[in-house]
Amino acid sequence: MKGLLTKISNQIIKRCRAKINKDDMLDGDVEKCMDDLEESIECCRQWKYICLKNQKMIKKYSTRPNWDLDTDETIFAENEAFI
């Protein structure tokens, strides 16, 4: 599961990076760049929030006695670095 979540995190970063246009930055469209950056940061934060929320719910309602989903922050290490 960790591998899948890490791949999703990486794909989110890839899409956020594609959204941030370097030419806009260099041409001086500061407002658009700031909006794109803020949107990308919020996207990464929401991904982490949703993922952690679902992990807690799975742990709470799982009928499997061995189902232990300790929060692994390494899944979000690249997201945090990107932010």
C-alpha positions in Angstrom: 0.0 0.0 0.0 2.9 2.4 0.8 4.3 2.0 -2.7 0.9 2.9 -4.3 0.5 5.9 -2.1 4.0 7.1 -2.8 3.4 6.7 -6.6 0.2 8.8 -6.3 2.1 11.4 -4.3 4.7 11.6 -7.0 2.0 11.9 -9.7 0.4 14.8 -7.8 3.8 16.6 -7.7 4.3 15.9 -11.4 1.0 17.5 -12.3 1.6 20.5 -10.0 5.0 21.1 -11.5 3.4 21.0 -15.0 0.9 23.6 -13.8 3.6 26.1 -12.8 4.7 27.8 -16.0 8.3 29.1 -15.9 7.6 31.4 -18.9 4.8 33.2 -16.9 7.3 33.7 -14.1 9.9 35.1 -16.4 7.4 37.3 -18.3 6.3 38.9 -15.0 2.8 37.5 -14.6 3.3 37.3 -10.8 -0.3 37.0 -9.9 -0.8 33.9 -12.1 2.4 32.3 -10.7 1.3 33.0 -7.2 -2.1 31.5 -7.8 -0.6 28.4 -9.4 1.8 28.0 -6.6 -0.9 28.4 -3.9 -3.1 25.9 -5.8 -0.3 23.4 -6.0 0.5 23.7 -2.3 -3.1 23.3 -1.3 -3.4 20.2 -3.6 -0.5 18.6 -1.8 -1.8 19.5 1.6 -5.3 18.1 0.7 -3.8 14.9 -0.6 -2.0 14.3 2.8 -5.1 15.2 4.7 -7.3 12.8 2.7 -4.8 10.0 2.9 -4.3 10.3 6.7 -8.1 10.6 7.3 -8.7 7.4 5.3 -5.9 5.6 7.1 -7.5 6.4 10.4 -10.9 5.3 9.2 -9.5 2.0 7.9 -7.7 1.4 11.2 -10.8 2.2 13.2 -13.3 0.1 11.2 -11.2 -2.7 10.0 -12.3 -6.2 11.0 -8.8 -7.6 10.4 -6.9 -7.9 13.7 -3.5 -7.6 12.0 -4.4 -4.5 10.0 -2.1 -2.0 11.4 -1.7 1.3 9.5 0.7 3.3 11.5 1.0 6.7 9.8 4.1 6.6 7.7 5.3 10.1 7.0 7.8 9.0 4.4 4.9 8.7 2.0 4.6 12.4 2.1 8.3 13.4 2.3 8.4 14.4 -1.4 5.2 16.3 -1.0 6.5 18.2 1.9 9.8 19.0 0.1 7.7 20.2 -2.9 5.7 22.5 -0.7 
